[in-house]
Amino acid sequence: MGQGLWRVARNQQLQQEYGEHWDAGPGLDGEPQDLGMEMGHCQGADIYQLLRARRGKEQQGFIDLEMLPPELSITILSYLNATDLCLASCVWQDLGHDEYLWQGLCKSTWGHCSIYNRRLPYGFSYRRLYMMLDEGSLTFNANHQEGISYFMSKGILVDHPKDLAKFIFCTRTLNWKMLRVYLDERRDVLDELVTLHNFSNQFLPNALRDFFRHIHAPEERGEYLETLITKFSHRFCACNPVLVREVGLSPDAVYVLCYSLILLSIDLTSPHVKNKMSKREFIRNTRHAAQNISEDFVGHLYDNIYLIGHVAA
């Protein structure tokens, strides 16, 4: 990215040095384009001077992120973990003490915490909160019970199913295997997590993919998988009353279709299955189990899996 910016800046600087009216050839209307006036004056000097200043900083040791736009600085820092951020804050001291920056990093990684909704005491530090959230996430990924206990002991979360479900739904640092074990143990949290999904106007396979993206399916068929599909079926019908009325869907029919989609996904994507199920076979087998569903609708389900892939990958 840096080399690309240098090339853009240098080209624009050359436009200023070698002529205010750099002929770039005829435009769409047949008239010559005056790129020197349009680009050189507007952006060339600013970008070139910015990068020259950055080059000077590089020779001294480190690039000052304050030379960059705030959005770019936050994007760069969002890729760092807690340890690297501590080290970075020692170099970029002004940014390291910017509470708004740390608040943004907290909420971009952990979108919901109970502590966000409370009146914070004077002197509260989002930098310290970021470190505790990171520590709690690492603890959860090693032991889900200890991780949740850590969050509660620090006042970050409260033991309420809806709050815990929102935290899980808006967090992208939790290990999915530990999360699956935790949700299997806390069915009240699972119920609230399902209600956070909005499947309105989504095609059934796409909605199922979205569901399994947040609540990972177990590796083997069992009671937990049946529970997940049952909850998904009721939620999908609740979000799509028009589709239920026009297509004739019901929670039981969606339940059957979900299992059909999972089996079809395995059949079409597994290298161990040599004789793949045809569209005709899928329609026949599915309509035998869900007779009220039209042949066209079932055919579209097959096409979606064939073109996009597994619903639970």
Salt bridges, closest charged atoms under 4 A:
GLU17 OE2 - ARG10 NH1 3.90
GLU20 OE1 - HIS41 NE2 2.69
ASP34 OD2 - HIS21 ND1 2.83
ASP159 OD1 - ARG186 NH1 3.45
ASP163 OD1 - HIS112 NE2 3.54
ASP184 OD1 - ARG187 NH2 2.60
GLU185 OE1 - HIS144 NE2 3.06
ASP188 OD1 - ARG186 NE 3.03
ASP191 OD1 - LYS231 NZ 2.32
ASP210 OD1 - ARG213 NH1 3.46
ASP210 OD1 - HIS214 ND1 3.98
GLU223 OE1 - ARG187 NH2 3.07
ASP303 OD2 - LYS279 NZ 3.08
